[in-house]
Amino acid sequence: MIAVYLVLLLGPALIPLPARTDFIWNNAVRFAQFAFWGVWWPFVLLSTALVGRFWCGILCPEGALSEWASERGAGRAIPAWLKWPGWPTVAFIMTTIYGQLTSVYQYPAPAVVVLGGSTLAAIAIGARYGKAKRVWCRFLCPVSGVFGLLAKIAPLHFKVDGPAWHRAQPRTGTKPPVAVNCAPLVPIKTMRGAGGCHMCGRCSGYRGAIRLAWRSPNEEIVAVGGETANGWETFLITAVLMGMATGALQWSGSALYVTLKAQIAIWCLNAGVSWPLDASLPWWMLTNYPGDRMTLVDGAALLIFIAGAGLLACVTCLPALSAGAILLGGWSRRRFHHLAQALIPVAAAGLFCGLLSLTVTQLRMDGVRIPMIDEVRSLLVGTAGFWSLYLVYSIAGRYGPSRFARLGVSAAISVPIVATCGVWALFFLG
Ligand code: SF4
């Protein structure tokens, strides 16, 4: 995987950009572009929702390099600043915005900066902190927060049998079993969810208490979510996945973006400042290629559009979640964050189907059309919306209110769910 990754990442950056007549199957740049953004990115997300974080534990070249460096590195203790739980969310927002500003999906050089920079940072962190651990993956990787959320709905996980663990307690004088090296630092004995587990399988069978098992995809969100959900996850689900990421995937086809850009241009001209309308920056700051250039006005409009999408998602989701928490017996932060977990299916489906646009567009450019793909994507997001609604109803049931109150909570939280489904359906079909 490391070899494939390096070839696909560095190779295209060393050859000329493709011409309009080049295809995925006869041009290395187009092929790498399709492999990274048309296949890898959307389908790794899908696989995480289906079988957990197998990608992270078995296939990810970045994680493997980080652990390899950690085996040979300084092995220092992990400092407190590095354990700040907001890093994955902040890193995801930054890479999403930077990727859009530099057109990472279209050009190989910004892909080298984003992916290559992340890989170098993973190696550096591995070489400095932890011994044979994946400190980068656990605390800093920009996609670990999103993968952690998606793994919660995976029907496959490593199940820990508490009583069996205790029964296997070694008797005094006997040799204890060799400890498992859980590279992403999951507290195996008390593990109750799949969010942090990389599915590497190293602990499988340990003390006869851990095994790969099926479960209901609702189980972790409904039964465990109340204890593990936190503010960063709520922010990631609502403001980032349902807001900023949606904006980042939709801006290029949005009439609102064009209006916003025109409005900024008018403000500049009214203020007697015309240079931002034509000024550009180097490619590694703002898209700048022959025949494809973003001006400062384009960049500013893009930033405002993405931030506005995040704000709109907050305005839609947070009051609805608050109302739901209150209806369950008075305001409670725990209930608020627990209810937010119910939005994971609809947020994840929007992200996956939105990213499929990259796959669909690249194939369309080469004359390959997938029939009914837009209808199928709309249907998928709609189905995920119903799933989210069912989760809201189930979570409400755990706090024991009447059926009437549960329906009230579902009605309140249906607002952001319907809004998300509507925004995506409009994007796919409109
Ligand atoms: S060692 Fe076990 S708990 Fe840790 S990542 Fe691997 S499978 Fe998950």
Boltz pocket constraint, residues with backbone or C-beta under 6 A from the ligand:
constraints:
  - pocket:
      binder: B
      contacts: [[A, 57], [A, 158], [A, 180], [A, 181], [A, 182], [A, 183], [A, 184], [A, 185], [A, 186], [A, 188], [A, 191], [A, 196], [A, 197], [A, 198], [A, 199], [A, 200], [A, 201], [A, 202], [A, 203], [A, 204]]
      max_distance: 6.0
